Amino acid sequence: MKRSIFSLLSAICLLTALSLFTACQKSNSGSKGSTTNPLGGTSGSTDYVKSITTVAQTPNGTDTGTISYTYDDQNRCTAEISGDTTYYTYSANTMTSTEGMYVTTYYLNGSGAADSAHFVVSSPGYSLGGYTFPPTTSTTVFRYTYNGSGYMSRFDMYQQTPDGDSLEDTRLFTFTSGNLTLVDDVTAGMNTTFPYTNQTTSTAGTAPDGFLGADLGVSGSSLIIFGKPNTNLVASIPSAVGTMSYTTNFTYTLDGQNRISTTTEKGLPGDQSGSAILYYTYY
């Protein structure tokens, strides 16, 4: 279910940062396009995620959901399938994600990283109570800056208006030993720090979530478009929902190919047990 863009304005920049440290790709042995791809080799032998199934405990029992991914012959994600399907298309210098009336176009530089993105919501016209409401279109602009080492150093978000782009939010990112350790929320005047495990993984990256302007899944160098990913797997993420603050802690199990097999999340708000387990399968 889609969320209101306005309720997420303060979170989008942080979520973009989270895309940089959910996971890191250290190698890509068994990648799609090699002899081990699903069309020409052993199923489950690549580093590309086929599905992620989340099993969460709630006050009403167990809640289960699965996200599946498809790829083209260039190792690019073409669809993210769950309750809704997000489709990804590519040109020489752009990547576009489409889910219904939500369309995000990423504009890529010569290194394949996104310099900017336009998130467009196109609402059809409708009639209600004798009134006719015309179609509307709104555009949010994301702009990304990278440091000399290839890591994202700044994220700016603008609301597009007839008078030009209006700055809504700015975040500055600090990396230490190859990991994003500090997010400076310039707009809110807040700093957030992040600890890491000593684990790395070969799991390849999934496509960005176009609605959030961020990749909320696994981040690997093969598909990530927000600069270099983190070296290690993140240990915990502090977050806020309304006036409630909480911290989600992560633990991981890796398989014999150093891919993520499961991720356990603890400290989730609204869950009776405060935990969920994510199970990964691969092409």
C-alpha positions in Angstrom: 0.0 0.0 0.0 1.4 3.4 -1.0 2.0 6.0 1.6 1.5 9.8 1.4 4.5 11.5 -0.1 4.0 14.4 2.3 4.2 12.2 5.4 7.6 10.9 4.2 9.4 14.1 3.2 11.5 14.1 6.4 12.3 10.4 6.0 13.2 10.1 2.4 16.8 11.5 2.7 17.5 9.1 5.6 16.1 6.2 3.6 18.4 7.1 0.8 21.2 6.8 3.2 20.0 3.5 4.4 20.3 2.2 0.8 24.0 2.6 1.2 24.4 0.3 4.2 21.9 -2.5 4.1 24.6 -4.7 2.5 27.8 -4.5 0.6 28.8 -6.5 -2.5 32.4 -7.7 -2.1 32.3 -10.1 -5.1 30.0 -11.3 -7.8 31.1 -14.8 -8.5 28.2 -16.8 -10.0 26.6 -13.6 -11.3 23.7 -13.6 -13.8 25.1 -13.7 -17.3 27.7 -16.3 -16.4 27.3 -20.0 -16.9 25.5 -20.2 -13.5 22.6 -17.9 -14.5 19.1 -19.4 -14.0 18.6 -20.0 -17.8 21.9 -21.9 -18.2 23.0 -23.3 -14.9 22.2 -24.4 -11.4 19.2 -22.7 -9.8 20.2 -20.8 -6.7 23.8 -20.4 -7.6 24.0 -16.7 -8.3 24.3 -13.7 -6.1 21.1 -12.1 -7.4 18.1 -12.1 -5.1 15.0 -14.0 -6.4 12.8 -13.3 -3.5 12.7 -12.0 0.1 10.0 -13.4 2.4 9.3 -11.5 5.6 7.8 -13.3 8.6 6.7 -10.9 11.4 4.9 -11.5 14.7 2.0 -9.2 15.3 -0.7 -8.9 18.0 -2.9 -10.9 15.6 -0.4 -13.6 14.9 2.1 -14.2 12.1 2.2 -11.8 9.2 4.0 -13.1 6.0 4.8 -11.3 2.8 7.1 -11.9 -0.2 8.8 -9.6 -2.6 10.1 -11.2 -5.8 12.6 -9.8 -8.4 13.1 -10.3 -12.1 16.2 -9.3 -14.2 17.2 -8.8 -17.8 20.2 -10.3 -19.6 22.3 -7.3 -18.5 21.8 -8.1 -14.8 19.4 -5.2 -14.3 16.2 -5.5 -12.2 13.1 -5.3 -14.4 10.4 -5.8 -11.8 9.8 -5.9 -8.1 6.6 -7.9 -7.4 4.6 -7.9 -4.2 1.1 -6.6 -3.6 1.9 -4.1 -6.3 4.4 -4.4 -9.1 7.1 -1.9 -9.8 8.6 -2.0 -13.3 12.1 -0.7 -14.2 13.2 0.4 -17.6 16.5 1.7 -18.8 18.1 4.0 -21.4 21.7 5.1 -21.9 21.6 7.7 -19.1 18.3 7.0 -17.2 16.6 4.4 -15.1 12.8 4.7 -14.6 10.6 3.0 -12.1 6.9 2.9 -12.6 4.1 1.8 -10.2 0.7 2.9 -11.3 0.6 6.7 -11.0 4.0 6.9 -9.4 7.0 7.4 -11.7 10.6 8.1 -10.8 13.2 8.8 -13.3 16.9 8.7 -12.2 19.4 10.7 -14.3 22.7 8.9 -14.3 26.2 10.3 -14.7 29.1 8.7 -16.5 29.9 6.5 -13.6 26.3 5.1 -13.5 25.4 6.9 -10.3 22.3 9.1 -10.0 23.0 12.8 -10.1 19.3 13.6 -9.7 15.8 12.1 -9.8 12.3 13.3 -10.5 9.4 11.6 -8.6 6.1 12.4 -10.4 2.6 11.6 -9.1 -0.1 11.9 -11.8 -3.6 11.7 -10.4 -6.5 11.3 -12.8 -9.5 13.6 -12.6 -12.7 12.5 -10.9 -16.1 13.6 -9.8 -17.4 13.7 -6.3 -20.6 15.3 -4.8 -21.4 17.1 -8.0 -17.9 18.6 -8.3 -15.4 17.7 -11.0 -11.8 17.6 -10.0 -9.2 17.9 -12.9 -6.2 15.7 -13.2 -3.2 16.8 -11.2 0.6 16.2 -11.4 3.2 16.9 -8.6 6.9 16.5 -8.9 9.5 16.0 -6.2 13.2 16.5 -7.2 16.0 14.6 -5.6 19.6 15.7 -6.1 22.7 13.7 -5.1 26.3 14.7 -4.5 29.3 12.4 -4.1 32.7 12.8 -2.6 36.0 12.1 -4.4 36.0 8.5 -3.1 32.6 7.8 -4.8 30.4 7.8 -1.6 27.3 9.9 -1.4 28.0 13.0 0.6 24.8 15.1 0.3 21.2 14.6 -0.5 18.8 17.5 -1.3 15.1 17.3 -1.9 13.0 19.9 -3.6 9.3 20.4 -4.3 8.8 21.6 -7.9 6.6 24.7 -8.1 5.6 27.1 -10.9 8.2 29.5 -9.5 11.0 26.9 -9.4 12.3 24.2 -7.1 11.6 24.8 -3.4 14.2 23.2 -1.1 12.5 20.9 1.4 15.3 18.9 3.0 19.1 18.5 3.1 21.2 15.7 4.6 25.0 15.4 4.8 26.6 11.9 5.0 29.9 11.0 6.7 31.7 7.7 5.9 34.2 6.1 8.2 36.3 3.0 7.1 33.9 2.5 4.1 30.7 2.7 6.2 28.1 5.4 6.6 28.4 6.4 10.2 26.8 9.8 10.5 23.8 11.5 8.9 23.5 15.2 9.5 19.9 16.4 9.0 20.6 20.0 8.2 16.9 20.9 8.0 15.9 19.4 11.3 19.1 20.1 13.1 19.6 16.5 14.1 22.5 14.0 13.8 22.1 10.2 13.6 24.9 7.7 14.0 25.0 4.0 12.9 27.0 1.1 14.1 28.0 -1.9 12.0 28.7 -5.6 12.3 32.1 -7.1 11.1 30.2 -9.0 8.4 30.3 -8.5 4.6 28.3 -10.2 1.9 28.4 -11.0 -1.8 24.6 -10.5 -2.1 23.9 -8.3 -5.2 21.9 -5.2 -5.0 18.2 -4.9 -5.8 16.6 -1.9 -7.6 15.7 1.4 -5.8 12.3 2.0 -4.4 11.1 4.7 -6.8 8.5 6.0 -4.4 11.0 6.8 -1.7 13.9 7.8 -4.0 15.9 5.1 -2.2 16.9 1.5 -2.3 15.4 -0.1 0.8 16.6 -3.6 -0.1 20.1 -5.1 -0.4 22.7 -2.6 -1.7 25.4 -4.1 -3.9 27.8 -2.5 -6.4 26.2 -4.3 -9.4 22.9 -2.4 -9.2 23.3 0.4 -6.7 22.9 3.8 -8.3 23.7 5.9 -5.2 27.5 5.6 -5.2 29.7 3.1 -3.3 27.8 0.9 -0.8 29.0 0.2 2.7 31.8 -2.2 3.5 29.9 -4.0 6.3 26.4 -4.9 7.3 24.6 -2.4 9.5 24.0 -3.5 13.1 21.2 -1.1 14.0 19.1 1.8 12.6 17.5 4.4 14.8 14.2 5.7 13.4 11.1 7.6 14.3 7.4 7.3 13.6 5.5 10.4 14.6 6.6 11.2 18.1 7.8 7.6 18.8 11.5 6.9 18.5 12.9 3.3 18.3 15.9 1.4 17.2 15.8 -1.7 14.9 18.7 -4.1 15.5 19.8 -6.5 12.8 21.6 -9.9 12.8 22.4 -11.9 9.8 23.2 -15.5 8.7 25.2 -16.1 5.6 25.3 -19.1 3.4 28.3 -20.9 1.9 28.6 -18.4 -0.9 28.7 -15.5 1.6 25.2 -14.4 0.6 22.6 -13.3 3.1 20.4 -16.3 4.1 18.3 -14.6 6.8 18.1 -11.2 8.4 16.5 -10.9 11.8 15.1 -7.5 12.8 14.3 -6.7 16.4 12.7 -3.6 17.9 10.1 -3.0 15.3 7.2 -0.8 16.4 3.7 -2.2 16.5 4.8 -5.8 16.5 3.9 -7.8 19.6 7.3 -9.6 19.7 9.1 -6.6 18.1 10.8 -8.9 15.6 10.7 -10.2 12.0 12.8 -12.6 10.0 13.6 -12.1 6.3 14.4 -15.2 4.2 16.3 -14.8 0.9 16.3 -17.0 -2.2 18.5 -16.6 -5.2 18.6 -17.2 -8.9 
